[in-house]
Amino acid sequence: MLLKRRFPSDELWSMRYLNTRMELTEKEKQHCSNLEKGYEGEMKFDLLAEKLPEEKLVIHDLLLEVNNSYFQIDTLIISEGIIHLIEIKNFQGDWHLESDKLYAGNIRILYTN
């Protein structure tokens, strides 16, 4: 059951508006493109999440505050006995995990938690 739908972020709405009103710099155009691709990836994921059985609760784009600090969860899926926190990325190319290491093609991507 879907509890909260996803909408474009305020930043994406702003960039879309600015793009119609002025000439963006190359850096701003790239940022806008990245925001659009991210939103597109989230919407594709949402279509998949709609096919989950009804006994799961799905909350998209959840904004929470803890100790005056805000954080956003792309998708929260709650089912009996488990909660899944989903961070969605929309990268191009071949990506895979091998022994807890992330690779783009044959190149290892270094990341920290």
C-alpha positions as CSV (number, residue, x, y, z in Angstrom):
1,M,0.0,0.0,0.0
2,L,1.4,3.4,-1.0
3,L,1.3,5.9,1.9
4,K,3.2,8.8,0.2
5,R,3.8,9.6,-3.4
6,R,6.9,11.2,-4.8
7,F,7.1,14.6,-6.4
8,P,9.9,16.6,-7.9
9,S,12.1,18.3,-5.3
10,D,11.9,22.0,-4.7
11,E,15.4,22.3,-6.1
12,L,14.3,20.5,-9.3
13,W,11.3,22.7,-9.7
14,S,13.5,25.8,-9.2
15,M,16.0,24.6,-11.8
16,R,13.2,23.8,-14.3
17,Y,11.8,27.3,-13.8
18,L,15.1,29.1,-14.0
19,N,16.0,27.1,-17.2
20,T,12.9,28.7,-18.9
21,R,13.7,32.2,-17.7
22,M,17.4,32.5,-18.2
23,E,20.5,31.0,-19.8
24,L,22.0,28.6,-17.4
25,T,25.8,28.1,-17.1
26,E,27.2,24.8,-18.2
27,K,27.6,23.9,-14.5
28,E,24.0,24.7,-13.8
29,K,22.8,22.8,-16.9
30,Q,24.8,19.7,-15.7
31,H,23.3,20.1,-12.2
32,C,19.8,20.4,-13.6
33,S,20.4,17.3,-15.8
34,N,21.6,15.3,-12.8
35,L,18.5,16.3,-10.8
36,E,16.3,15.2,-13.8
37,K,18.1,11.9,-14.1
38,G,17.9,11.3,-10.4
39,Y,14.1,12.0,-10.4
40,E,13.7,9.8,-13.5
41,G,15.4,6.9,-11.7
42,E,13.3,7.4,-8.6
43,M,10.1,7.3,-10.7
44,K,11.3,4.1,-12.5
45,F,11.9,2.5,-9.0
46,D,8.4,3.6,-7.9
47,L,6.8,1.7,-10.8
48,L,8.6,-1.4,-9.6
49,A,7.5,-0.7,-6.0
50,E,3.9,-0.5,-7.1
51,K,4.0,-4.2,-7.9
52,L,4.9,-5.2,-4.3
53,P,2.3,-7.2,-2.4
54,E,-0.3,-5.2,-0.5
55,E,1.0,-6.3,2.9
56,K,3.9,-3.9,2.4
57,L,3.7,-0.2,3.2
58,V,5.6,2.1,0.8
59,I,6.6,5.7,1.7
60,H,8.5,7.8,-1.0
61,D,10.6,10.8,-0.4
62,L,10.4,10.9,3.4
63,L,11.9,13.9,5.1
64,L,12.8,13.5,8.8
65,E,14.3,15.7,11.5
66,V,16.5,14.5,14.4
67,N,18.2,16.9,16.7
68,N,17.5,19.9,14.4
69,S,19.1,18.1,11.5
70,Y,17.1,17.0,8.5
71,F,17.6,13.9,6.3
72,Q,15.7,12.4,3.4
73,I,15.0,8.8,2.6
74,D,14.2,8.1,-1.0
75,T,11.9,5.1,-0.2
76,L,10.9,3.4,3.0
77,I,9.3,-0.1,2.6
78,I,7.8,-1.6,5.8
79,S,6.7,-5.2,5.9
80,E,6.1,-7.7,8.7
81,G,9.3,-7.9,10.7
82,I,11.5,-5.7,8.5
83,I,12.0,-2.1,7.3
84,H,13.9,-1.4,4.1
85,L,15.6,2.0,3.6
86,I,16.2,2.5,-0.1
87,E,18.6,5.1,-1.5
88,I,18.0,5.3,-5.3
89,K,20.8,6.1,-7.8
90,N,20.4,6.4,-11.6
91,F,23.8,5.8,-13.0
92,Q,24.6,4.7,-16.5
93,G,26.8,1.8,-17.4
94,D,27.6,-1.6,-15.9
95,W,27.8,-1.5,-12.1
96,H,28.2,-4.4,-9.7
97,L,29.1,-5.4,-6.2
98,E,31.8,-8.0,-5.6
99,S,32.9,-8.9,-2.0
100,D,31.3,-5.6,-0.7
101,K,33.2,-3.6,-3.3
102,L,31.5,-1.4,-5.9
103,Y,32.7,-1.5,-9.5
104,A,31.8,0.5,-12.6
105,G,32.8,-1.8,-15.4
106,N,36.3,-3.0,-14.3
107,I,37.0,0.1,-12.2
108,R,36.6,-0.1,-8.4
109,I,34.7,2.8,-7.0
110,L,35.9,4.0,-3.6
111,Y,33.3,5.1,-1.2
112,T,33.1,5.6,2.6
113,N,30.2,5.4,5.0
